[in-house]
Amino acid sequence: MNPYTCYRTRRPLTIDGRLEEAPWQKAPRSRRFVDMLSGEPAHFDTRAAALWDERYLYVGFWIEEPFVAATLTERDQPVFVDNDVEVFIDAGDAYYEFEINALGTVYEVLFIWQDAFTRFDQTLFDVHSRRASTFGGNFDRDGLAFWRGAHPRGLRWAFTDWDLPGLQTGVQVDGRLNERASVDRGWTVELAFPWAGMSAWALNRNLPPLAGDIWRMFFGRFEHLAISGQTIHPAWSWDPIGSPDTHTPERFTPIVFSDDDVEERP
């Protein structure tokens, strides 16, 4: 997979989901998302882009969707049962999962690898007082992987009550949400992940990053398609993962941070 250059923006962004500001127009967009397993082009077009400044990592999604739909409205409901887009941010010994649907409903989880857990603040990440569960991966009940999952590092602690401090989100629907009588163009998502909010778990990272730093991130889209009375659940992503398990940080897209101003790109 090819690294993506994440350029710096010198002007603050208004997080409203519109993606109309000059930095977004100049930011390089991903290729069309592909099937997460096979790498074949996805049914509907999905693109993503990223920017950064001294306060935030910014992510934008452009999502083609003929029938924009969403049902869940409460924070940290399992948004993945709706159509959604997702961002995973890997920090080496921990990684963060973010999901959002077209209603703007957010789902977040923080995962810490158990083989590195003693490096983290045991008061802040007290598995007895917080909503923490052991986690082996999306498909951790298959054969010999029943107890520890299939990943070589084994189990993670999953903190389902984790909220990234200072997170900003914006969603815009180009069409009529939950109305199948009309055909929609799609929806856009704009996100701002604050560097300061990552300090408790991004222990292996410069915050904010330095020019040349490389992070791995997953950008995905999960869909529910009703076809001939049956529903299928395709998974599309920037780069293929090669398995149904999104929790494989070593397969995430490499993001290279540049100090160059995005608006000075040719």
Secondary structure, 3 states (H helix, E strand, C coil): CCCEEEEECCCCCCCCCCCCCHHHHHCCCCCCCEECCCCCECCCCEEEEEEECCCEEEEEEEEECCCCCCCCCCCCCCHHHCCEEEEEEECCCEEEEEEECCCCCEEEEEEEEHHHHHHCCCCCCCCCCCCEEEECCCCCCCHHHCCCCCCCCCCEEEECCCCCCCCEEEEEEECCCCCCCCCCCEEEEEEEEECHHHCCCCCCCCCCCCCCCEEEEEEEEECCEEECCEEECCEEECCCCCCCCCCCHHHCEEEEEEEEEHHHCC
